[in-house]
């Protein structure tokens, strides 16, 4: 006879319990037959015999069905165990592949991190150099502005000096011209006096 069990139990456990139930029932039937046979009259009614024979045949059929079911479930179990073994091997291969890929990615990430640090160091050095050059350029710009101011001032002074020189030259020309005129007048006057005295 089939006994109901919890659905969470594996099928081979259910089949095993059913087989045990069948065996226990067969033992009970055999014990009952032996008990009836050991009666003092040693007689069994035909109806009782036929009933017990039918029950025995039914139990035999149930036993055959249970054995067939057990064989089927064992086959399914072996197939499932084979699939589990295949899956375990596949998982192991994928694990190795993943670990290799992860190792490569990790190694690449470490290299890139190192490169990033080197680039940051170079960038900081260039920033410092640019800052120094900016300071130098600012200083030079200030000097250039100062020199331009001095140049403008010197140009103004030079123009003033040129203007003064031009005025001085004009004054000298004027003085020279006046002096020359005076000398010419004086010379002319002397010449006239000499002419008058020679007469």
Secondary structure, 3 states (H helix, E strand, C coil): CCCCCCCCCCHHHHHHHHHHHHHHHHHHHHHHHHHHHCCCCCCCCHHHHHHHHHHHHHHHHHHHHHHHHHHHHHHHHHHHHHHHHHHHHHHHHHHHHHHHHHHHHHHHHHHHHHHHHHHHHHHHHHHHHHHHHHHHHHHHHHHHHHHHHHHHHHHHHHHHHHHHHHHHHHHHHHHHHHHHHHHHHHHHHHHHHHHHHHC
